[in-house]
């Protein structure tokens, strides 16, 4: 049973690889962008309990996958991860880079001081995303609820510049 599941996963991965190779780079980027937006929407709509369950399932699946790797596959996997992370860092603009570094510093700080931390540091990044409908500012990963995507109209047209 487990062998069959592994074979099915590998076959699915191979189909994805072949499909990706046929796409041009700009098509690949558009596909990645659509996928990111779809996942971001899905995550924003999850309750905390659903998110924790999803993360646990993903951790278990990843651990199982890593346990099934031999040394050569593990080295290739790590190399692919390093390349993907480098591409992601290269694609970041300055704001995203600062948010990434701030979050990374917080995680490192939490790991070092996990035993004697009375509170956790949380960095949400800059409040620099503006609603296209009403002009309200929000954080990048904050769910947009200010005007319900233009459905709630405000009595004023001019928004203050900040």
C-alpha positions in Angstrom: 0.0 0.0 0.0 2.7 2.5 1.0 4.8 1.5 -2.0 1.8 2.2 -4.3 1.2 5.6 -2.7 4.9 6.5 -3.1 4.8 5.4 -6.8 1.6 7.5 -7.3 3.3 10.5 -5.7 6.4 10.1 -7.9 4.3 9.7 -11.0 2.4 12.9 -10.1 5.7 14.7 -9.5 7.1 13.5 -12.9 3.9 14.7 -14.7 4.3 18.1 -13.0 8.0 18.3 -14.0 7.2 17.5 -17.6 4.4 20.0 -17.7 6.6 22.7 -16.2 9.4 22.0 -18.7 6.9 22.7 -21.6 6.0 26.1 -20.2 8.0 29.2 -21.0 9.6 31.1 -18.2 7.0 33.9 -18.2 4.2 31.3 -18.2 5.9 29.6 -15.3 6.1 32.8 -13.4 2.4 33.6 -14.1 1.5 30.0 -12.9 3.5 30.5 -9.7 1.9 33.9 -9.0 -1.6 32.4 -9.5 -0.7 29.6 -7.2 0.7 31.9 -4.5 -2.5 34.0 -4.6 -4.7 31.0 -4.4 -2.8 29.6 -1.4 -2.8 33.0 0.2 -6.6 33.3 -0.1 -7.0 29.7 1.2 -4.8 30.4 4.2 -6.5 33.7 5.0 -9.9 31.9 5.1 -8.7 29.1 7.4 -9.5 29.2 11.1 -6.6 28.9 13.5 -7.5 25.3 14.3 -7.7 24.4 10.6 -4.3 26.1 10.0 -2.7 24.1 12.8 -4.1 20.9 11.5 -3.0 21.6 8.0 0.5 22.5 9.1 0.7 19.3 11.2 -0.4 17.2 8.2 2.2 18.9 6.0 5.0 18.4 8.5 4.1 14.7 8.8 4.0 14.3 5.0 7.3 16.1 4.6 8.9 14.0 7.3 7.7 10.8 5.7 9.0 11.9 2.3 12.4 12.7 3.8 12.5 9.4 5.6 12.0 7.6 2.3 15.0 9.3 0.6 18.4 7.7 0.1 21.6 9.8 0.5 21.7 10.9 -3.2 18.1 11.9 -3.2 18.5 13.8 0.1 21.5 15.7 -1.3 19.6 16.6 -4.5 16.6 17.6 -2.4 18.8 19.9 -0.3 20.4 21.4 -3.3 17.0 22.1 -4.9 15.8 23.7 -1.6 18.9 26.0 -1.6 18.4 27.0 -5.2 14.7 27.7 -4.6 15.4 29.8 -1.5 18.0 31.7 -3.4 15.6 32.4 -6.3 13.0 33.5 -3.8 15.4 35.9 -2.1 16.5 37.3 -5.5 12.9 38.0 -6.5 12.1 40.0 -3.3 11.8 43.7 -3.4 13.3 45.8 -0.6 10.2 45.8 1.6 9.7 42.0 1.3 13.4 41.5 2.1 13.2 43.6 5.3 10.1 41.7 6.4 11.8 38.4 5.7 14.9 39.4 7.6 12.7 40.7 10.5 10.8 37.5 10.7 14.0 35.4 10.5 15.5 37.4 13.3 12.4 36.8 15.4 12.5 33.1 14.8 16.2 32.9 15.6 15.7 34.9 18.8 12.8 32.6 19.8 14.9 29.5 19.2 17.8 30.9 21.3 15.6 32.1 24.1 12.8 29.6 24.0 13.2 28.4 27.6 13.2 31.8 29.3 11.0 33.8 27.1 8.0 35.4 28.8 6.6 36.8 25.6 7.1 36.3 21.9 8.3 39.0 19.5 6.1 39.4 16.5 6.9 41.5 13.5 4.1 42.1 11.0 6.2 44.2 8.7 5.4 47.6 7.4 1.8 48.8 7.0 2.2 49.8 3.4 -0.4 47.9 1.4 -3.2 50.2 0.4 -6.8 49.1 -0.4 -7.6 49.8 -4.0 -11.2 50.6 -3.2 -11.0 52.9 -0.1 -7.3 53.6 0.3 -7.1 52.1 3.8 -3.6 51.0 4.9 -3.0 47.4 6.0 -0.2 44.9 6.6 0.8 42.7 3.7 -0.6 39.5 5.2 -3.6 41.1 6.8 -7.0 40.1 5.5 -8.7 42.9 3.7 -12.0 43.8 5.5 -11.9 47.6 5.6 -14.6 48.3 2.9 -15.5 44.7 2.0 -13.9 45.1 -1.5 -15.7 48.3 -2.3 -19.1 47.0 -1.2 -19.3 49.5 1.7 -19.2 53.1 0.5 -17.8 55.9 2.7 -19.3 59.4 2.6 -15.9 61.0 1.7 -13.9 60.6 -1.5 -10.5 62.0 -0.5 -8.4 59.8 1.7 -5.7 61.4 3.8 -2.1 60.9 2.5 0.1 59.2 5.0 
